[in-house]
């Protein structure tokens, strides 16, 4: 089965994908990634957060 990985947008939570994932109705496995709830990440830290 295909897995769709959705990376967080500017809000950092990935919660904006809720309606989209719901519309997929389980046809595609989805993984929604969210940044940890902390403020002030430097751009160089993002790859390690997503790993």
Long-range contacts (C-beta under 8 A, 24 or more apart in sequence): 1-28, 1-29, 2-28, 2-29, 3-28, 3-29, 3-30, 3-31, 4-28, 4-29, 4-30, 4-31, 5-30, 5-31, 5-33, 6-30, 6-31, 6-32, 6-33, 7-33, 7-50, 8-32, 8-33, 8-34, 8-35
